[in-house]
């Protein structure tokens, strides 16, 4: 008799940790992954924080072959607004019979606890396929498995502008400064995955310009002109490389 598999959804960011965690989850017969879930900036039509265009997100989901559900968030959501939208979505997924939620987090304890506590209120279990794995090992495995990704965002006070727009390969891994986590787990960089074992076909794109934006709060970015980073301690800046879909 076949063991029951838990009806699960995967929290998809579009980046490398998500892709590798999804790869693990699809190999694990404990979970039946039936949906991707992604937070999207409704005003700009982009993945929250990563700032990748929604069209490229749609193409990822189509190539993976899983339904995609988007949590549409305002440009500058307060925590109360964020939790309200997330809770509404979780209640809907619970009503659909989903029992497990999977994430690509690796070692941020406070974030893991927050996710677990919020989901526990609805009786949904949080699962972390990459949890506590060595990040250098994770990145090497990601590359060796044939995944391909490009850096779409770097934190300006941690990495040089030249890292934005680069392919994530062994040269990239070897050239990261010693104080930067190999997987960018401290927010040093974010990526967009465009090919690999979880995709039926590669996602086509061209690279646009790289711009600097001031990160004003955990939930918002300015729309101002590109500036050189000269910020007070409570502000952060990021370099973003634009990816343009190829239909």
FENNOR-V144809 format. One record per helix or strand of 2 or more residues. SS is the DSSP state (a for helix, b for strand). FROM is the first residue (numbers start at 1). LEN is the number of residues. Records with the same first field share a line. If there is no record, write none. Layout:
# FENNOR-V144809
SS = FROM-LEN ; FROM-LEN
This chain:
# FENNOR-V144809
b = 6-6 ; 31-11 ; 46-2 ; 68-6 ; 100-4 ; 125-4 ; 148-8 ; 189-7 ; 205-13 ; 220-2 ; 236-10
a = 16-12 ; 54-11 ; 79-17 ; 109-12 ; 135-10 ; 161-3 ; 170-6
